[in-house]
Amino acid sequence: PYNPTARDTAAPGIPGPAEFRADVVAGLSAPRKTLAAKYFYDAEGSRLFDRICGLPEYYPTRTELDILRREAGAIAHRAGKNARLVEFGAGSLVKVRILLDALDLPAAYVPIDISADHLMEAAQALARDYPALDVVPLVGDFTRRVALPQIDGQRTVGFFPGSTIGNFTPSEARRFLVEARLTLGTGALLVLGVDLKKDVRRLEAAYDDAEGVTAAFNLNLLARINRELDGNFDLDRFAHAALFNEEESRIEMHLVSRADQIVRAADRTFRFAAGETIHTENSYKYASEDVAELARAAGWHTEQVWTDAQTLFGVFLLSA
Ligand code: AVI
C-alpha cells in the first residue's frame, strides 16, 4: 500500500502545545482579549467546521463547488497537459478532485499543510484514487515561501479555495500572495476562492446559523482550553456573536462574557466583565476589484473572475 511520508520542509511556526499556551495567556491578558482563529481546528473543531460547510446559511462552500464544477474545463484548458497542482492547505478532497478530474494527465498533487495527520490522510486517499499521480505532501506553513521538490511536469497551478484568504488581514493576504508567487514560480497559475461582499443580513446569518453549529464551533475554543490547558471556562457563561464590521469589511466572531467572572486556565486567572468579548476570528469580504488590486500589488495578473448568478462568491484565475 502507498504510504507517503511528509518530505519535511523547514516547517517553521508549527504551533505546538507550548505556543498554544503562550498565545492563550497573551491573548486573554491583553486589554482587548483575542484568541487566534487557527486554534479552532482541533479534531472537534474540524468536525464542526465540516458541518458548517453543509449548513443552509453557509453559502460559500456549495457556491464555490458549483463554480469549480462549471469552470473546471476552462481551468484545465489554461493549465495544459501534465500540470502540477499545489494546494495551500489540504482542504476539501471534494474540491481538489474536481480539478484533478478535469486536468489533462496531471503530473503531481502537492498539498502543503501544517497538520501532518490531516495531510497524510488526504494524500493517502488521493493516491489511492489517482494511481498515475505523484502525490507529494509537504508539512509546513503555507503562508511562507516553500521550496517545492523537483517534480517532472509542465505548468504549476496553485489552488487556495474556501476563502481561507479572508481569514488573513489584507496585508497578510498580500504577503501570502507574494510568498505563493515565489513558491509557485514564473509562469504559474493560481486558482483562488474568495467570498464577496454582500448584504449584511446574509453575511451575518452565514456566521450565526439557526442550528447553532457556528456557535458551537466558536465555543469549542474555550472547551479546547479546558481540555488542553486545564481551564475551567463555563461554556454556558459565554455567548457566540458574529457581526459585520462595515468599516473593515469583515465578519468578526466574538465570545461574549454573559457575566462578571473569573476564569482559570494555563495556571493563570483571567477576569471578564459582563459584556466583555474575546475576539476569535475575522473573515474579510472583498469586492472583485479589491481582489484584483490585492493580486496586482502582489505581482499577479487577474486573468478571469468567475462568480455565481448572485455574485456571492468569486473564483479568481491569476497568473504570475
Ligand atoms: C475557514 N474560513 C474560510 C471560514 C470563514 O468563513 O471564514 C471559517 C468559519 N468561521 C465561521 N464559519 C466558518
Residues whose N, C-alpha, C, O or C-beta is under 5 A from the ligand:
A	BS01	AVI	I52 G162 S163 T164 S283
